[in-house]
Amino acid sequence: MKCVASLGADMANELLARLTNEAITTNVQTVSREGELDYNDIMVEDRNYERACDIADAWQAEVSAKAQRRSQVYCRRCGSRHLEYIPTETFGRYIWMCKDCGNAFAG
């Protein structure tokens, strides 16, 4: 088994779901270091390592792109940057919901 990624719990769950969806068997090992956050090492079988790395890279690119979009968007009503991304069924459209005032707007 080889480690594809070492991530915090929330991020690890997202990548695990992606790998599971692609029928790649995973094993998670929690790594604890004194005074630090716990990390989950996501392990895959050697024969699936290259494909799992490609999937992990694509997932990371999506996470980065979403974070970049979020950093440039703010609520037009209250100016808050505490926003939630809400995908829509219309291709290429997305909605932001302000967690502070509840305003919803297209990004």
MODELLER restraints for C-alpha pairs under 7 A, 6 or more apart:
rsr = mdl.restraints
at = mdl.atoms
rsr.add(forms.Gaussian(group=physical.xy_distance, feature=features.Distance(at['CA:1:A'], at['CA:43:A']), mean=5.87, stdev=0.5))
rsr.add(forms.Gaussian(group=physical.xy_distance, feature=features.Distance(at['CA:1:A'], at['CA:44:A']), mean=5.30, stdev=0.5))
rsr.add(forms.Gaussian(group=physical.xy_distance, feature=features.Distance(at['CA:1:A'], at['CA:45:A']), mean=4.50, stdev=0.5))
rsr.add(forms.Gaussian(group=physical.xy_distance, feature=features.Distance(at['CA:1:A'], at['CA:46:A']), mean=5.37, stdev=0.5))
rsr.add(forms.Gaussian(group=physical.xy_distance, feature=features.Distance(at['CA:2:A'], at['CA:43:A']), mean=5.24, stdev=0.5))
rsr.add(forms.Gaussian(group=physical.xy_distance, feature=features.Distance(at['CA:2:A'], at['CA:44:A']), mean=5.51, stdev=0.5))
rsr.add(forms.Gaussian(group=physical.xy_distance, feature=features.Distance(at['CA:2:A'], at['CA:45:A']), mean=6.35, stdev=0.5))
rsr.add(forms.Gaussian(group=physical.xy_distance, feature=features.Distance(at['CA:2:A'], at['CA:46:A']), mean=6.01, stdev=0.5))
rsr.add(forms.Gaussian(group=physical.xy_distance, feature=features.Distance(at['CA:2:A'], at['CA:49:A']), mean=6.78, stdev=0.5))
rsr.add(forms.Gaussian(group=physical.xy_distance, feature=features.Distance(at['CA:3:A'], at['CA:41:A']), mean=6.16, stdev=0.5))
rsr.add(forms.Gaussian(group=physical.xy_distance, feature=features.Distance(at['CA:3:A'], at['CA:42:A']), mean=5.53, stdev=0.5))
rsr.add(forms.Gaussian(group=physical.xy_distance, feature=features.Distance(at['CA:3:A'], at['CA:43:A']), mean=4.36, stdev=0.5))
rsr.add(forms.Gaussian(group=physical.xy_distance, feature=features.Distance(at['CA:3:A'], at['CA:44:A']), mean=6.50, stdev=0.5))
rsr.add(forms.Gaussian(group=physical.xy_distance, feature=features.Distance(at['CA:4:A'], at['CA:42:A']), mean=5.69, stdev=0.5))
rsr.add(forms.Gaussian(group=physical.xy_distance, feature=features.Distance(at['CA:4:A'], at['CA:43:A']), mean=5.90, stdev=0.5))
rsr.add(forms.Gaussian(group=physical.xy_distance, feature=features.Distance(at['CA:4:A'], at['CA:44:A']), mean=6.90, stdev=0.5))
rsr.add(forms.Gaussian(group=physical.xy_distance, feature=features.Distance(at['CA:4:A'], at['CA:52:A']), mean=6.86, stdev=0.5))
rsr.add(forms.Gaussian(group=physical.xy_distance, feature=features.Distance(at['CA:4:A'], at['CA:53:A']), mean=6.02, stdev=0.5))
rsr.add(forms.Gaussian(group=physical.xy_distance, feature=features.Distance(at['CA:5:A'], at['CA:41:A']), mean=5.82, stdev=0.5))
rsr.add(forms.Gaussian(group=physical.xy_distance, feature=features.Distance(at['CA:5:A'], at['CA:42:A']), mean=5.39, stdev=0.5))
rsr.add(forms.Gaussian(group=physical.xy_distance, feature=features.Distance(at['CA:6:A'], at['CA:39:A']), mean=6.08, stdev=0.5))
rsr.add(forms.Gaussian(group=physical.xy_distance, feature=features.Distance(at['CA:6:A'], at['CA:40:A']), mean=5.41, stdev=0.5))
rsr.add(forms.Gaussian(group=physical.xy_distance, feature=features.Distance(at['CA:6:A'], at['CA:41:A']), mean=4.32, stdev=0.5))
rsr.add(forms.Gaussian(group=physical.xy_distance, feature=features.Distance(at['CA:6:A'], at['CA:42:A']), mean=6.23, stdev=0.5))
rsr.add(forms.Gaussian(group=physical.xy_distance, feature=features.Distance(at['CA:7:A'], at['CA:39:A']), mean=5.29, stdev=0.5))
rsr.add(forms.Gaussian(group=physical.xy_distance, feature=features.Distance(at['CA:7:A'], at['CA:40:A']), mean=5.33, stdev=0.5))
rsr.add(forms.Gaussian(group=physical.xy_distance, feature=features.Distance(at['CA:7:A'], at['CA:41:A']), mean=6.63, stdev=0.5))
rsr.add(forms.Gaussian(group=physical.xy_distance, feature=features.Distance(at['CA:8:A'], at['CA:38:A']), mean=6.71, stdev=0.5))
rsr.add(forms.Gaussian(group=physical.xy_distance, feature=features.Distance(at['CA:8:A'], at['CA:39:A']), mean=4.87, stdev=0.5))
rsr.add(forms.Gaussian(group=physical.xy_distance, feature=features.Distance(at['CA:8:A'], at['CA:40:A']), mean=6.07, stdev=0.5))
rsr.add(forms.Gaussian(group=physical.xy_distance, feature=features.Distance(at['CA:9:A'], at['CA:39:A']), mean=6.78, stdev=0.5))
rsr.add(forms.Gaussian(group=physical.xy_distance, feature=features.Distance(at['CA:9:A'], at['CA:40:A']), mean=6.48, stdev=0.5))
rsr.add(forms.Gaussian(group=physical.xy_distance, feature=features.Distance(at['CA:12:A'], at['CA:40:A']), mean=6.55, stdev=0.5))
rsr.add(forms.Gaussian(group=physical.xy_distance, feature=features.Distance(at['CA:15:A'], at['CA:56:A']), mean=6.77, stdev=0.5))
rsr.add(forms.Gaussian(group=physical.xy_distance, feature=features.Distance(at['CA:19:A'], at['CA:52:A']), mean=6.84, stdev=0.5))
rsr.add(forms.Gaussian(group=physical.xy_distance, feature=features.Distance(at['CA:24:A'], at['CA:48:A']), mean=6.89, stdev=0.5))
rsr.add(forms.Gaussian(group=physical.xy_distance, feature=features.Distance(at['CA:25:A'], at['CA:44:A']), mean=6.28, stdev=0.5))
rsr.add(forms.Gaussian(group=physical.xy_distance, feature=features.Distance(at['CA:26:A'], at['CA:42:A']), mean=6.61, stdev=0.5))
rsr.add(forms.Gaussian(group=physical.xy_distance, feature=features.Distance(at['CA:26:A'], at['CA:43:A']), mean=5.53, stdev=0.5))
rsr.add(forms.Gaussian(group=physical.xy_distance, feature=features.Distance(at['CA:26:A'], at['CA:44:A']), mean=4.89, stdev=0.5))
rsr.add(forms.Gaussian(group=physical.xy_distance, feature=features.Distance(at['CA:27:A'], at['CA:42:A']), mean=6.03, stdev=0.5))
rsr.add(forms.Gaussian(group=physical.xy_distance, feature=features.Distance(at['CA:27:A'], at['CA:43:A']), mean=4.99, stdev=0.5))
rsr.add(forms.Gaussian(group=physical.xy_distance, feature=features.Distance(at['CA:27:A'], at['CA:44:A']), mean=6.41, stdev=0.5))
rsr.add(forms.Gaussian(group=physical.xy_distance, feature=features.Distance(at['CA:28:A'], at['CA:40:A']), mean=6.09, stdev=0.5))
rsr.add(forms.Gaussian(group=physical.xy_distance, feature=features.Distance(at['CA:28:A'], at['CA:41:A']), mean=5.62, stdev=0.5))
rsr.add(forms.Gaussian(group=physical.xy_distance, feature=features.Distance(at['CA:28:A'], at['CA:42:A']), mean=4.85, stdev=0.5))
rsr.add(forms.Gaussian(group=physical.xy_distance, feature=features.Distance(at['CA:28:A'], at['CA:43:A']), mean=6.00, stdev=0.5))
rsr.add(forms.Gaussian(group=physical.xy_distance, feature=features.Distance(at['CA:29:A'], at['CA:40:A']), mean=5.53, stdev=0.5))
rsr.add(forms.Gaussian(group=physical.xy_distance, feature=features.Distance(at['CA:29:A'], at['CA:41:A']), mean=5.10, stdev=0.5))
rsr.add(forms.Gaussian(group=physical.xy_distance, feature=features.Distance(at['CA:29:A'], at['CA:42:A']), mean=6.72, stdev=0.5))
rsr.add(forms.Gaussian(group=physical.xy_distance, feature=features.Distance(at['CA:30:A'], at['CA:38:A']), mean=6.67, stdev=0.5))
rsr.add(forms.Gaussian(group=physical.xy_distance, feature=features.Distance(at['CA:30:A'], at['CA:39:A']), mean=5.69, stdev=0.5))
rsr.add(forms.Gaussian(group=physical.xy_distance, feature=features.Distance(at['CA:30:A'], at['CA:40:A']), mean=4.46, stdev=0.5))
rsr.add(forms.Gaussian(group=physical.xy_distance, feature=features.Distance(at['CA:30:A'], at['CA:41:A']), mean=6.24, stdev=0.5))
rsr.add(forms.Gaussian(group=physical.xy_distance, feature=features.Distance(at['CA:31:A'], at['CA:38:A']), mean=5.65, stdev=0.5))
rsr.add(forms.Gaussian(group=physical.xy_distance, feature=features.Distance(at['CA:31:A'], at['CA:39:A']), mean=5.15, stdev=0.5))
rsr.add(forms.Gaussian(group=physical.xy_distance, feature=features.Distance(at['CA:31:A'], at['CA:40:A']), mean=6.02, stdev=0.5))
rsr.add(forms.Gaussian(group=physical.xy_distance, feature=features.Distance(at['CA:32:A'], at['CA:38:A']), mean=4.71, stdev=0.5))
rsr.add(forms.Gaussian(group=physical.xy_distance, feature=features.Distance(at['CA:32:A'], at['CA:39:A']), mean=6.65, stdev=0.5))
rsr.add(forms.Gaussian(group=physical.xy_distance, feature=features.Distance(at['CA:73:A'], at['CA:81:A']), mean=6.79, stdev=0.5))
rsr.add(forms.Gaussian(group=physical.xy_distance, feature=features.Distance(at['CA:74:A'], at['CA:80:A']), mean=5.59, stdev=0.5))
rsr.add(forms.Gaussian(group=physical.xy_distance, feature=features.Distance(at['CA:74:A'], at['CA:81:A']), mean=4.73, stdev=0.5))
rsr.add(forms.Gaussian(group=physical.xy_distance, feature=features.Distance(at['CA:75:A'], at['CA:81:A']), mean=6.43, stdev=0.5))
rsr.add(forms.Gaussian(group=physical.xy_distance, feature=features.Distance(at['CA:75:A'], at['CA:98:A']), mean=6.14, stdev=0.5))
rsr.add(forms.Gaussian(group=physical.xy_distance, feature=features.Distance(at['CA:77:A'], at['CA:103:A']), mean=6.91, stdev=0.5))
rsr.add(forms.Gaussian(group=physical.xy_distance, feature=features.Distance(at['CA:78:A'], at['CA:101:A']), mean=6.97, stdev=0.5))
rsr.add(forms.Gaussian(group=physical.xy_distance, feature=features.Distance(at['CA:80:A'], at['CA:100:A']), mean=6.92, stdev=0.5))
rsr.add(forms.Gaussian(group=physical.xy_distance, feature=features.Distance(at['CA:82:A'], at['CA:98:A']), mean=6.06, stdev=0.5))
rsr.add(forms.Gaussian(group=physical.xy_distance, feature=features.Distance(at['CA:82:A'], at['CA:99:A']), mean=5.56, stdev=0.5))
rsr.add(forms.Gaussian(group=physical.xy_distance, feature=features.Distance(at['CA:82:A'], at['CA:100:A']), mean=6.70, stdev=0.5))
rsr.add(forms.Gaussian(group=physical.xy_distance, feature=features.Distance(at['CA:83:A'], at['CA:96:A']), mean=6.16, stdev=0.5))
rsr.add(forms.Gaussian(group=physical.xy_distance, feature=features.Distance(at['CA:83:A'], at['CA:97:A']), mean=5.50, stdev=0.5))
rsr.add(forms.Gaussian(group=physical.xy_distance, feature=features.Distance(at['CA:83:A'], at['CA:98:A']), mean=4.54, stdev=0.5))
rsr.add(forms.Gaussian(group=physical.xy_distance, feature=features.Distance(at['CA:83:A'], at['CA:99:A']), mean=5.52, stdev=0.5))
rsr.add(forms.Gaussian(group=physical.xy_distance, feature=features.Distance(at['CA:84:A'], at['CA:96:A']), mean=5.59, stdev=0.5))
rsr.add(forms.Gaussian(group=physical.xy_distance, feature=features.Distance(at['CA:84:A'], at['CA:97:A']), mean=5.11, stdev=0.5))
rsr.add(forms.Gaussian(group=physical.xy_distance, feature=features.Distance(at['CA:84:A'], at['CA:98:A']), mean=6.42, stdev=0.5))
rsr.add(forms.Gaussian(group=physical.xy_distance, feature=features.Distance(at['CA:84:A'], at['CA:99:A']), mean=6.78, stdev=0.5))
rsr.add(forms.Gaussian(group=physical.xy_distance, feature=features.Distance(at['CA:85:A'], at['CA:95:A']), mean=6.18, stdev=0.5))
rsr.add(forms.Gaussian(group=physical.xy_distance, feature=features.Distance(at['CA:85:A'], at['CA:96:A']), mean=4.87, stdev=0.5))
rsr.add(forms.Gaussian(group=physical.xy_distance, feature=features.Distance(at['CA:85:A'], at['CA:97:A']), mean=6.61, stdev=0.5))
rsr.add(forms.Gaussian(group=physical.xy_distance, feature=features.Distance(at['CA:86:A'], at['CA:94:A']), mean=6.14, stdev=0.5))
rsr.add(forms.Gaussian(group=physical.xy_distance, feature=features.Distance(at['CA:86:A'], at['CA:95:A']), mean=5.11, stdev=0.5))
rsr.add(forms.Gaussian(group=physical.xy_distance, feature=features.Distance(at['CA:86:A'], at['CA:96:A']), mean=5.89, stdev=0.5))
rsr.add(forms.Gaussian(group=physical.xy_distance, feature=features.Distance(at['CA:87:A'], at['CA:94:A']), mean=5.00, stdev=0.5))
rsr.add(forms.Gaussian(group=physical.xy_distance, feature=features.Distance(at['CA:87:A'], at['CA:95:A']), mean=6.34, stdev=0.5))
rsr.add(forms.Gaussian(group=physical.xy_distance, feature=features.Distance(at['CA:88:A'], at['CA:94:A']), mean=5.59, stdev=0.5))
rsr.add(forms.Gaussian(group=physical.xy_distance, feature=features.Distance(at['CA:94:A'], at['CA:106:A']), mean=5.90, stdev=0.5))
rsr.add(forms.Gaussian(group=physical.xy_distance, feature=features.Distance(at['CA:94:A'], at['CA:107:A']), mean=6.08, stdev=0.5))
rsr.add(forms.Gaussian(group=physical.xy_distance, feature=features.Distance(at['CA:95:A'], at['CA:104:A']), mean=6.63, stdev=0.5))
rsr.add(forms.Gaussian(group=physical.xy_distance, feature=features.Distance(at['CA:95:A'], at['CA:105:A']), mean=5.54, stdev=0.5))
rsr.add(forms.Gaussian(group=physical.xy_distance, feature=features.Distance(at['CA:95:A'], at['CA:106:A']), mean=4.48, stdev=0.5))
rsr.add(forms.Gaussian(group=physical.xy_distance, feature=features.Distance(at['CA:95:A'], at['CA:107:A']), mean=5.88, stdev=0.5))
rsr.add(forms.Gaussian(group=physical.xy_distance, feature=features.Distance(at['CA:96:A'], at['CA:104:A']), mean=5.57, stdev=0.5))
rsr.add(forms.Gaussian(group=physical.xy_distance, feature=features.Distance(at['CA:96:A'], at['CA:105:A']), mean=5.41, stdev=0.5))
rsr.add(forms.Gaussian(group=physical.xy_distance, feature=features.Distance(at['CA:96:A'], at['CA:106:A']), mean=6.11, stdev=0.5))
rsr.add(forms.Gaussian(group=physical.xy_distance, feature=features.Distance(at['CA:96:A'], at['CA:107:A']), mean=6.31, stdev=0.5))
rsr.add(forms.Gaussian(group=physical.xy_distance, feature=features.Distance(at['CA:97:A'], at['CA:103:A']), mean=5.74, stdev=0.5))
rsr.add(forms.Gaussian(group=physical.xy_distance, feature=features.Distance(at['CA:97:A'], at['CA:104:A']), mean=4.39, stdev=0.5))
rsr.add(forms.Gaussian(group=physical.xy_distance, feature=features.Distance(at['CA:97:A'], at['CA:105:A']), mean=6.67, stdev=0.5))
rsr.add(forms.Gaussian(group=physical.xy_distance, feature=features.Distance(at['CA:98:A'], at['CA:104:A']), mean=6.37, stdev=0.5))
